[in-house]
Amino acid sequence: EDCMKLNPSFLGIALSSLLAIDLWASKRLGVCAREGSAWGSARPLMKVIEVSGHGIPWLLGTFYGLCQSDREVLLNLLFALLLDLVLVAVVKGLVKRRRPTHNKMDMFVTISVDKYSFPSGHATRAALVCRFVLHHLVLAVPLRVLVVLWALIVGVSRVMLGRHNVTDVLFGLVLGYTLYSVVEYCWLSPLNAPALFALW
């Protein structure tokens, strides 16, 4: 036992090394974290991208669409967005990883759990919405490429703004991509959720 204390496990060393690399890379890539950062002039653009992946515009837009029509796909998009918000909030509350020290806390509409960074809610939402749109909208190839690029750019912007570490974003993208499979499995329709559809 004493020997094990003196000689940390390979897994522990590997995780510590990965964490150190993550923190180092995140700080180096946070080029828009402050106005005086290397790419500080691009910060306003990064903040526009930030808003494009924020939950409130997506929730309001989807809800408005539902009020205008009773399309099944919109109800499921709303379900997906709400599920994403709840899951990310739970994971953030459990992990409690603080945001990078170089982050400037001037985000658009935040709640208490947003002081934590793992995983990136913007990244999970971007990946989820991207996969949802590609599966349920008929788009020309250039538009499909743009949707994928948007999701990736949202993820990259989180690190550039200093909001998240690299691993926060990578895990968020994977989580959002996987979450879509859950939404598909639990797809709401007039057959399995008649009461819900009756509201619309």
Secondary structure, DSSP 8 states (H G I E B T S, - for coil): -HHHHHS--HHHHHHHHHHHHHHHHHHHH-TTSSTTSTTGGGHHHHHHHHHHT-HHHHHHHHHHHHHH---HHHHHHHHHHHHHHHHHHHHHHHH--B--TT-----SS--GGGGB-SS-HHHHHHHHHHHHHHHHS---HHHHHHHHHHHHHHHHHHHHTTSS-HHHHHHHHHHHHHHHHHHHHT---TTT-HHHHHT-
